[in-house]
Amino acid sequence: MLSKEENEFLTRVGPGTPAGALLRRYWQPVAVASELTAEKPKKRLKVMGEELVLFRDGKGRYGLVGEHCSHRAASLYYGTVEDDGIRCAYHGWKYDVDGKCLEQPFEPKGSTYKDEICHPAYPVEKLAGLLFAYMGPKLVPLLPRWDLLVRDDGLRTIIVLPVHECNWLQAMENSVDPVHTYYLHGHQFKVRGLPVAEYYYRPIGEFQFEEVRGPVWAGLIKRRTFEAGEQMEGERGHPLIFPNMLYVPQGPELVIHWRVPIDDSNTYIVWLSFRPSKNGQKVEQPEDPPVEYLPRPVTPEGEYEMTSFPGQDMMAWETQGRIFDRTKESLAHSDKGITIYRRLLREQIKAVQNGGEPLGIIRDPANNKIISFEVSRGMARKEYVEGQPEYYHGRSVA
């Protein structure tokens, strides 16, 4: 149980909030690159409570700038993207991808007023078809090269989930809940007579957590031991990557989940799915991976569809409330991972408040060639995937 003040401390993400200041120290995926086209090279976004415009200028550079013009606050989303920046539709002020004001029509000839304007802007980099933004203070860290983003021995797919109408922390705490998979997933499929998720519908004998504080990533690895008759089967585990990522095997695929706060009560969730090739053969990579947009998993009556992993998760997270009131919870032994994660989160927020650098920030290129993980692959075994529908990606199997 948390106090109201502690809950606010961990959940609020807007500018100037403690948790928001921490999350801004990490590169966050904010959009799919292919969403920006020659016909529509801009997109309105909200990230951690900030209203922004993402655009690609005529030179192919990406910019992420404050939505409201520094002149009279009209929306730059309705502006014109030009070769060197974006021009406001109201009075024609133009900004480049770094927020520098390039032009102020109707100011006196020779005026240097434009040089005094510093419009909010954030660095953007493209990797594996995703656009990542860094919204923290200067000295920008390196964009982490997680293995699934850069491997060439398989195929990638980007999956964009529907906006989740809940706080980001609800999704992250679920990632260190080792036992929810039995009832929320395995049992829900079983009672509906669906031949899926047998991997999770086995009694959990034990579970453990390993806290990682390495030079390139920090977080928690959860490991379960399943009962199989008189035998016990331990899994290698998979990590929650601090602060807001999950690296998880999903059937034959390996998937990274990002949970990026839109604001305090809505979350943007995007997956990068990677299916390794047979025998480690290299595969020619397209410039942009294919993209799937999952529909909101609700019935015409507005009830959650409980026939896919995303639908089951969305039910659990959203019905906790837009911002879960943790003053009313009753944590048990199986919630040990949540307790460890909250302690780490609180510790790193305070480190930033005290002027320090949080864990998992990469600055040495030698440490960033490829960041690899060894995770459980038991659910990729033939008996768990052969002939079964693709229910991991939210395709209803009913």
C-alpha positions as CSV (number, residue, x, y, z in Angstrom):
1,M,0.0,0.0,0.0
2,L,1.2,3.5,-0.8
3,S,0.2,6.8,0.6
4,K,-1.6,9.3,-1.7
5,E,1.6,11.4,-1.8
6,E,3.7,8.4,-2.7
7,N,1.3,7.3,-5.5
8,E,1.4,10.8,-7.0
9,F,5.2,10.8,-6.8
10,L,5.5,7.6,-8.9
11,T,2.6,8.1,-11.4
12,R,2.5,11.8,-12.5
13,V,4.6,12.5,-15.6
14,G,4.0,16.0,-16.8
15,P,6.7,18.7,-17.0
16,G,8.3,19.3,-13.6
17,T,7.0,16.1,-12.0
18,P,9.5,13.8,-10.3
19,A,8.6,10.7,-12.3
20,G,8.3,12.8,-15.5
21,A,11.8,14.1,-15.0
22,L,13.1,10.5,-14.7
23,L,11.3,9.2,-17.8
24,R,12.6,12.2,-19.9
25,R,16.2,10.9,-19.3
26,Y,15.5,7.9,-21.6
27,W,14.8,7.7,-25.3
28,Q,11.1,7.0,-25.9
29,P,9.4,5.7,-29.1
30,V,6.8,8.3,-30.1
31,A,5.7,7.2,-33.5
32,V,6.2,4.8,-36.4
33,A,8.4,6.4,-39.1
34,S,6.1,5.3,-42.0
35,E,3.3,7.4,-40.4
36,L,5.0,10.5,-41.9
37,T,4.6,10.6,-45.7
38,A,5.2,13.0,-48.5
39,E,1.5,13.7,-48.5
40,K,1.3,14.2,-44.7
41,P,4.7,14.8,-43.2
42,K,3.5,15.8,-39.8
43,K,1.7,14.3,-36.8
44,R,0.2,15.8,-33.7
45,L,1.4,14.0,-30.5
46,K,1.1,14.3,-26.7
47,V,4.0,12.8,-24.8
48,M,4.2,12.9,-21.0
49,G,1.6,15.7,-21.0
50,E,3.4,17.9,-23.6
51,E,1.5,18.8,-26.7
52,L,3.9,18.4,-29.7
53,V,4.2,18.2,-33.4
54,L,6.3,15.6,-35.1
55,F,7.4,16.4,-38.7
56,R,9.9,15.5,-41.4
57,D,11.2,18.4,-43.4
58,G,12.1,18.6,-47.1
59,K,15.6,17.4,-46.3
60,G,14.4,14.3,-44.6
61,R,15.2,15.5,-41.1
62,Y,12.9,14.7,-38.2
63,G,11.7,17.3,-35.8
64,L,9.6,17.2,-32.6
65,V,8.6,20.7,-31.5
66,G,6.1,22.2,-29.1
67,E,2.7,22.3,-30.8
68,H,1.9,26.0,-30.0
69,C,3.8,28.7,-31.8
70,S,6.1,30.8,-29.7
71,H,4.5,33.9,-31.3
72,R,0.7,33.7,-30.6
73,A,0.3,30.0,-29.6
74,A,-1.5,28.8,-32.7
75,S,-1.1,25.1,-33.5
76,L,2.0,24.4,-35.7
77,Y,0.2,21.2,-36.7
78,Y,-1.7,23.2,-39.2
79,G,1.5,24.8,-40.5
80,T,3.4,24.1,-43.7
81,V,6.3,21.7,-43.8
82,E,9.1,23.2,-45.9
83,D,12.6,22.3,-47.0
84,D,14.2,23.6,-43.8
85,G,11.4,23.5,-41.2
86,I,7.8,24.1,-40.4
87,R,6.0,27.4,-40.9
88,C,3.1,28.5,-38.7
89,A,-0.2,29.0,-40.5
90,Y,-1.1,32.0,-38.5
91,H,1.7,34.6,-39.1
92,G,4.4,32.6,-40.9
93,W,7.0,32.2,-38.2
94,K,9.2,29.3,-39.3
95,Y,11.2,26.8,-37.1
96,D,13.8,24.2,-37.9
97,V,14.0,20.8,-36.3
98,D,16.1,22.2,-33.5
99,G,13.5,24.8,-32.6
100,K,15.5,27.7,-34.0
101,C,13.3,30.5,-35.4
102,L,14.4,30.9,-39.0
103,E,11.9,33.6,-40.2
104,Q,9.5,36.2,-38.7
105,P,7.7,37.8,-41.6
106,F,6.6,41.5,-41.1
107,E,9.4,42.2,-38.5
108,P,11.5,45.2,-39.3
109,K,14.3,44.6,-41.8
110,G,17.5,43.7,-40.1
111,S,15.7,42.7,-36.9
112,T,17.5,40.0,-34.9
113,Y,14.4,39.3,-32.7
114,K,14.1,35.8,-34.2
115,D,17.5,34.9,-32.8
116,E,16.1,35.4,-29.3
117,I,13.3,32.8,-29.8
118,C,14.0,29.3,-28.5
119,H,11.1,27.2,-29.4
120,P,10.7,23.8,-27.5
121,A,12.3,21.0,-29.6
122,Y,13.6,17.6,-28.9
123,P,16.0,15.3,-30.8
124,V,14.5,12.5,-32.8
125,E,16.3,9.4,-34.2
126,K,15.0,6.6,-36.4
127,L,15.8,3.0,-35.7
128,A,14.1,-0.2,-37.0
129,G,11.2,1.9,-38.3
130,L,10.5,3.6,-35.0
131,L,11.0,7.3,-34.2
132,F,12.6,7.8,-30.8
133,A,12.6,11.1,-29.0
134,Y,14.8,12.3,-26.1
135,M,13.0,14.9,-24.0
136,G,15.6,15.4,-21.2
137,P,18.3,17.8,-20.4
138,K,21.4,18.3,-22.6
139,L,24.1,16.0,-22.9
140,V,21.9,13.7,-24.9
141,P,22.7,10.0,-24.3
142,L,23.1,7.4,-27.0
143,L,19.9,5.7,-28.4
144,P,20.2,2.1,-27.1
145,R,20.7,-0.5,-29.8
146,W,18.6,-3.3,-28.3
147,D,19.3,-6.5,-30.2
148,L,15.8,-6.8,-31.7
149,L,16.2,-3.4,-33.3
150,V,19.4,-4.2,-35.1
151,R,19.7,-8.0,-35.6
152,D,19.6,-9.2,-39.3
153,D,18.9,-12.9,-38.7
154,G,15.1,-12.6,-38.8
155,L,12.1,-10.3,-39.6
156,R,10.7,-7.5,-37.6
157,T,7.1,-6.3,-37.3
158,I,5.9,-3.2,-35.5
159,I,2.6,-3.6,-33.6
160,V,0.8,-0.5,-32.3
161,L,-1.7,-1.2,-29.6
162,P,-4.8,1.0,-29.1
163,V,-4.3,3.8,-26.5
164,H,-4.7,2.4,-23.1
165,E,-6.9,4.5,-20.9
166,C,-4.8,4.1,-17.7
167,N,-1.5,5.3,-16.1
168,W,1.7,3.9,-17.5
169,L,2.7,2.4,-14.1
170,Q,-0.2,-0.1,-14.2
171,A,1.3,-1.7,-17.3
172,M,4.8,-1.7,-15.8
173,E,3.8,-3.3,-12.5
174,N,2.1,-6.0,-14.4
175,S,5.4,-6.9,-16.0
176,V,6.9,-8.0,-12.6
177,D,3.8,-9.9,-11.5
178,P,4.9,-13.5,-12.2
179,V,1.6,-15.2,-11.3
180,H,-1.1,-13.2,-13.2
181,T,-0.3,-15.2,-16.3
182,Y,-2.0,-18.3,-14.8
183,Y,-5.5,-16.8,-14.3
184,L,-5.5,-13.8,-16.5
185,H,-4.2,-15.6,-19.5
186,G,-4.1,-19.4,-19.2
187,H,-7.3,-19.8,-17.2
188,Q,-9.3,-17.3,-19.3
189,F,-8.4,-19.2,-22.5
190,K,-9.1,-22.5,-20.8
191,V,-12.6,-21.7,-19.6
192,R,-13.5,-20.5,-23.0
193,G,-12.4,-23.7,-24.6
194,L,-9.6,-22.1,-26.5
195,P,-6.6,-24.3,-27.3
196,V,-4.0,-21.7,-26.5
197,A,-1.7,-20.6,-23.7
198,E,-1.0,-24.1,-22.4
199,Y,2.5,-22.9,-21.5
200,Y,1.0,-20.6,-18.8
201,Y,-1.7,-23.0,-17.6
202,R,0.7,-25.0,-15.5
203,P,1.0,-24.7,-11.7
204,I,3.7,-22.2,-10.6
205,G,5.8,-23.8,-8.0
206,E,8.3,-21.0,-7.3
207,F,9.2,-17.6,-8.6
208,Q,12.3,-15.5,-8.2
209,F,13.6,-12.0,-9.1
210,E,17.1,-10.8,-10.0
211,E,17.8,-7.1,-9.8
212,V,20.2,-6.0,-12.5
213,R,22.3,-2.8,-12.3
214,G,24.6,-3.1,-15.3
215,P,26.6,-0.7,-17.4
216,V,24.0,-0.6,-20.3
217,W,20.7,-1.6,-18.7
218,A,19.0,-2.0,-15.3
219,G,15.8,-3.7,-14.3
220,L,14.4,-7.0,-13.0
221,I,14.5,-10.5,-14.4
222,K,11.6,-12.7,-13.3
223,R,12.0,-16.4,-13.3
224,R,9.3,-19.1,-12.6
225,T,9.5,-22.8,-11.9
226,F,6.5,-24.7,-13.3
227,E,5.2,-28.0,-11.9
228,A,5.0,-30.7,-14.5
229,G,3.7,-33.8,-12.7
230,E,6.5,-34.9,-10.4
231,Q,9.0,-32.8,-12.4
232,M,9.8,-29.1,-12.0
233,E,10.7,-27.0,-15.1
234,G,12.6,-23.8,-14.5
235,E,12.6,-21.0,-17.0
236,R,15.5,-18.7,-17.9
237,G,13.3,-15.7,-17.4
238,H,12.9,-12.4,-19.2
239,P,13.6,-8.8,-18.2
240,L,11.7,-5.6,-17.3
241,I,14.2,-3.0,-18.7
242,F,14.1,0.1,-16.5
243,P,12.2,2.3,-16.6
244,N,9.3,1.4,-19.0
245,M,10.2,-1.6,-21.2
246,L,9.5,-5.3,-21.3
247,Y,11.5,-7.8,-23.3
248,V,9.4,-11.0,-23.6
249,P,9.2,-14.2,-25.7
250,Q,5.8,-14.5,-27.3
251,G,5.5,-17.9,-28.9
252,P,8.1,-18.2,-31.6
253,E,8.8,-14.4,-31.5
254,L,10.8,-12.1,-29.3
255,V,9.2,-8.8,-28.5
256,I,10.0,-5.5,-26.9
257,H,7.1,-3.6,-25.3
258,W,7.4,0.1,-24.7
259,R,4.8,1.8,-22.4
260,V,5.1,5.6,-23.0
261,P,2.9,7.9,-21.1
262,I,0.7,10.2,-23.2
263,D,-0.3,11.9,-20.0
264,D,-1.1,10.8,-16.5
265,S,-4.1,8.7,-17.5
266,N,-3.4,7.5,-21.0
267,T,-0.5,5.3,-22.3
268,Y,0.9,4.7,-25.8
269,I,2.1,1.1,-26.2
270,V,4.1,-0.1,-29.1
271,W,5.8,-3.5,-29.7
272,L,8.8,-4.4,-31.8
273,S,8.4,-8.1,-32.7
274,F,11.2,-10.2,-34.1
275,R,10.9,-13.7,-35.5
276,P,14.4,-15.3,-35.8
277,S,15.1,-17.1,-39.0
278,K,15.9,-20.8,-39.2
279,N,19.5,-21.7,-38.5
280,G,20.4,-18.1,-37.9
281,Q,20.3,-17.2,-41.6
282,K,20.6,-13.5,-42.4
283,V,17.6,-11.8,-44.0
284,E,17.4,-8.7,-46.1
285,Q,15.9,-6.0,-44.1
286,P,13.3,-3.5,-45.5
287,E,13.8,0.2,-44.7
288,D,10.6,0.1,-42.7
289,P,9.2,-3.1,-41.2
290,P,5.5,-3.9,-41.7
291,V,3.2,-2.3,-39.2
292,E,0.0,-3.7,-37.5
293,Y,-2.5,-1.5,-35.7
294,L,-4.5,-3.5,-33.2
295,P,-8.2,-2.5,-32.7
296,R,-9.5,-1.8,-29.3
297,P,-10.5,-5.2,-27.9
298,V,-14.1,-4.5,-26.9
299,T,-17.4,-5.9,-27.9
300,P,-20.2,-3.8,-29.4
301,E,-21.6,-3.6,-25.9
302,G,-18.4,-2.1,-24.6
303,E,-17.1,-5.1,-22.7
304,Y,-13.6,-6.3,-23.0
305,E,-12.9,-9.2,-25.2
306,M,-11.0,-11.8,-23.1
307,T,-9.8,-13.9,-26.1
308,S,-6.3,-12.4,-26.6
309,F,-3.4,-11.4,-24.4
310,P,-3.8,-7.6,-25.2
311,G,-7.5,-7.8,-24.4
312,Q,-7.0,-9.6,-21.1
313,D,-4.2,-7.2,-20.1
314,M,-6.2,-4.1,-21.1
315,M,-9.1,-5.3,-18.9
316,A,-6.9,-5.7,-15.9
317,W,-5.0,-2.4,-16.3
318,E,-7.9,-0.2,-17.2
319,T,-10.4,-1.5,-14.6
320,Q,-7.9,-0.5,-11.9
321,G,-8.8,3.1,-12.8
322,R,-7.3,5.8,-14.9
323,I,-4.7,6.2,-12.1
324,F,-4.8,3.2,-9.8
325,D,-5.4,4.3,-6.2
326,R,-2.7,2.3,-4.4
327,T,-3.9,3.5,-1.0
328,K,-6.5,0.8,-1.3
329,E,-4.4,-2.2,-2.4
330,S,-3.4,-5.2,-0.3
331,L,-0.1,-6.5,-1.6
332,A,0.7,-10.2,-1.0
333,H,3.7,-12.5,-1.2
334,S,3.3,-12.9,-5.0
335,D,3.7,-9.1,-5.4
336,K,7.3,-9.1,-4.4
337,G,8.4,-8.0,-7.8
338,I,6.1,-4.9,-7.7
339,T,7.7,-3.9,-4.4
340,I,11.2,-4.3,-5.8
341,Y,10.3,-2.3,-8.9
342,R,8.7,0.5,-6.9
343,R,11.8,0.7,-4.7
344,L,14.0,1.0,-7.8
345,L,11.7,3.6,-9.4
346,R,11.6,5.7,-6.2
347,E,15.4,5.5,-5.8
348,Q,16.1,6.6,-9.4
349,I,13.6,9.5,-9.2
350,K,15.5,10.7,-6.2
351,A,18.8,10.3,-7.9
352,V,17.7,12.6,-10.7
353,Q,16.3,15.1,-8.1
354,N,19.7,15.2,-6.4
355,G,21.4,16.0,-9.7
356,G,22.6,12.5,-10.5
357,E,22.3,10.3,-13.6
358,P,19.8,7.4,-13.4
359,L,20.7,3.8,-14.2
360,G,20.8,2.5,-17.8
361,I,22.0,5.6,-19.5
362,I,24.5,4.8,-22.3
363,R,27.2,7.2,-23.3
364,D,30.1,4.9,-24.4
365,P,29.6,3.8,-28.1
366,A,31.7,0.7,-27.2
367,N,28.8,-0.5,-25.0
368,N,26.2,0.2,-27.6
369,K,27.1,-1.9,-30.6
370,I,24.3,-4.4,-29.7
371,I,22.6,-5.0,-26.4
372,S,21.6,-8.7,-26.2
373,F,19.5,-10.7,-23.9
374,E,19.1,-14.5,-23.3
375,V,15.5,-15.2,-22.4
376,S,13.2,-18.2,-21.9
377,R,12.2,-19.9,-25.2
378,G,10.0,-22.7,-23.7
379,M,6.8,-21.2,-25.1
380,A,8.4,-21.5,-28.6
381,R,8.4,-25.3,-28.3
382,K,6.5,-27.2,-30.9
383,E,3.8,-28.4,-28.5
384,Y,2.9,-24.8,-27.5
385,V,2.8,-23.2,-31.0
386,E,2.1,-25.8,-33.7
387,G,-1.3,-25.3,-35.2
388,Q,-2.4,-22.5,-32.8
389,P,-3.7,-19.1,-33.9
390,E,-1.7,-15.9,-33.5
391,Y,-3.2,-14.8,-30.3
392,Y,-0.2,-13.0,-28.9
393,H,-0.7,-10.1,-31.2
394,G,-4.2,-9.5,-30.2
395,R,-6.0,-11.4,-32.9
396,S,-9.1,-12.7,-31.2
397,V,-9.3,-16.5,-31.3
398,A,-13.0,-16.8,-30.5
